[in-house]
Amino acid sequence: MLYFLVLLFELILLFILSKKVVNFLAQIIYKFTKSHRVVVHTLAVVFLPGTIIHELAHLLFAGIMLVPVGELSVMPEIEEKGVKLGTVEIGKTDPFRRMIIGVAPVLLGMILIFSLFLLVKIGIAPWWQVALVLYFLFEIGNTMFSSKKDLEGSIIFVILVLALFLIAFLVLYFLNPALLQNIWVYLNNLNLEFAANFFKQASIYLLIPVALDLLIISLTRFASLISK
């Protein structure tokens, strides 16, 4: 349970930092070039691999669940509240499929992050492999989170699921408290060592993209200060 909460905290922190990294980079590039065009094209090149993975995740999961898709773009767009790296049009569907499509880049991103660590041992691998892994960690970590529009359906679905669990709990509590107690005892007796190890490893893996984001933010702030 502790490692799950740590992983959840790291995901939330990475979500916040990923938005700040993109915006900080956009600001520092504009400060030196004074050109929105240069900002857009620079960000497009820097985040292109991650943006492609993000949008393809939407397309893949939408195709699996037979949801129509429209135009896809991997070019960044400068908005009032920040920078949007890419977009893909998803047709109207039910909240469940919308939620799955919305979180698809996060699911695929986590799988890719874990796969990178399994394939390349950072303490042993050659420097160029380590550099490549760090680059892809930076890319995936800063592009796997869904946009505000994608998250809306997910939030609604999560609220509905939590409400159903609460209703089921209350029904069992008032109709048959003994059954609820038996379910709790059964859950406590399950061997959850595998799950605990998974969340422990996952929380360790996510520390690296979090650290990379903090480093990038610190460097861009320093560059901004010395350029004044």
Helices and strands as residue ranges (DSSP letters): H 2-33, H 36-46, H 48-64, E 69-73, E 77-79, E 82-84, E 87-90, H 95-119, H 127-143, H 148-175, H 177-189, H 193-226
